[in-house]
Amino acid sequence: MPNRLQKSFYPTIEELLTLPAFRDCTVVAGSKGLGHRVCGVNLSDTPDYHKWLTKDEIMATTCFSIHNDSQAIESFVSNVYKRGLSGIFIKPKQYLGSIPRVMKEQADAYDLPLIELPDTVRLSGIVKAVFDEITKRETDVLRQSLAVNRTLIRTILDGADLDDIARMISEQTGASVMITDTVNGRRALCIAKSDQEVFREADEEKTAQIITDSAVPFPLQAEGASFGQIYFYGEASASDMDETLLTQLLSVIPLEISARQSKNEARRRELSAFIRHLFSDPITDMAWEESRALEYGLRPKDAYVVLLLKLEELRTNNGNSGLFQRALFIGGLKNVFARRGYELQVVERTDQIVFIAGIRPENERMQELALAIKRMFADAINQYHLLRLTGGLSASNRGIAGLVNGIRQAEVCMKVTESLGIRYICFEDMGILRMVYSDNPEYAISRFLHEVLRDLLDAGQPRNVELMTTLESYLRNGGNVRQVSKDLYTHYNTVSYRLKKIEEITGADLRDPDDRFLLDLALRLIRITSGQII
């Protein structure tokens, strides 16, 4: 739910320039737009930077990806302006030397502030300063906008969360209390001593259900917006409470909910900016990136899977759109990750949704996850007829470097879906293409060989040598079993038996040209990589 007070939270560019982090910055063009509000920072520094831009953000960049492209430089300010950004902060010394005149002229024409950053400024410091200022303003606005009970306000501002508030209200009223936060998806329960016997054998879900069925909910509202409900259960019902206290309760709890929402939104913006940075900028210090990743809950030792989703809503002749189906499909994907223990982060791009899922390697269920997502795309044909879906799933990769590799793999998958005209593919299912695009060719080749030849690669099985020799002769002789028999000085029936055994072990059909091609490629890769058949 959007925050109704959000317009008051955002500083202008002119106000940002008074902060210490922006000391020594110089406005070089577009000064008429210094009153533009700023809701976030974008650090994209890649040739397709325009895909990541969001309205009312500022862009902080070194122009690394475009500094050698005169056409890209000429269109840069125009592209940013079209995306609705509030201003551009450029650190020119390392790559541009100085800000080009064409950028200044366009910035003045668009009233788009163009600010030069000194070489000593770190872009991460700019991000932190902006989000700190927004969070500070959000807190100030909340303090001033809700006239409520001073004790409760002090308790919340001192750091009390929803559970603390429920406990405090229960102690003051003697009632069991349940608070539902529909903004952030939370729930707080506090059972009064007088009701503990009633709920002694009920778990949290059962307790919540009993209270929901038995008590009348009171809406939590502020500034015309709904934040959730509060329920009172037990002997001290809400009807017995002081009306003034109840009114204060119903208006003060949204303060904590809004504060949590503001923190969550600030965290999501920071995480989004960090992920865009990982995917767009050259990584020069992985240790530093890993330390930053920890701040956003991205653990360097986790395994990461990346799913790219391109989703287009269709319209019927009567004007119906796929908006509802979109919500159902995305919700279904989130459940697929959650049920398998993955911690999910979702980042929006201009034309794609990025799902980043992390899990401890010892708990990983990658094959199960990949199969479940594949089924969702297969079922989408019948279930989501108002959506045009395309998806690409990376392999599982360890650490932050693996996360960066995962987005590259997912993007390769998206290119394959476009070229083949299919809805979805997983990087692990790309066969030969996986070896072409892999950052670790030796590992990719090994995976391919084991997928194609399976137990034929087991050197511990003495008959595998003769089976591999028979397979090589069979492929070399174009499937002529009699010629294989002559080459190997082996009876025709024995050769036929071996070929049947090869099919059983590999699952291949030697009459299928595609299967024969994969087997032949596998044998050639073995010779190239090890100089021998096995």
ABEGO torsion letter per residue (X at the ends): XBBAAAAAABBBAAAAAABAAABGBBBABGAAAAABBBAEBBABBBAAAAAABBBGBBBBBAGAAAAABAAAAAAAAAAAAAAGBABBBBBAAAAAGBBBAAAAAAAAAAGBBBBBBBAABBAAAAAAAAAAAAAAAAAAAAAAABBBBAAAAAAAAAGBBAAAAAAAAAAAAGBBBBBBBAAAGBBBBBBBAAAAAAAAABBAAAAAAAAAAABBBBBBBBGGBBAEBBBBBEABBAAABBAAAAAAAAAAAAAAAAAAAAAAAAAAAAAAAAAAAAAABBBABAAAAAAAAAAAGBBAABBBBBBBBBBBBBBBAAGBBAAAAAAAAAAAAAAAAAAAGBBBBBBBBAABBBBBBBBBAAABBAAAAAAAAAAAAAAAAAABAABBBBBBBBBBBBEAAAAAAAAAAAAAAAAAAAAAGBABBBAAAAEAAAAAABABAAAAAAAAAAAAAEAAABAABAAAAAAAAAAAAAAAAGGBAAAAAAAAGBBAAAAAAAAAAAAAAAGBBAABAAAAAAAAAAAAAAAAAAGBAX
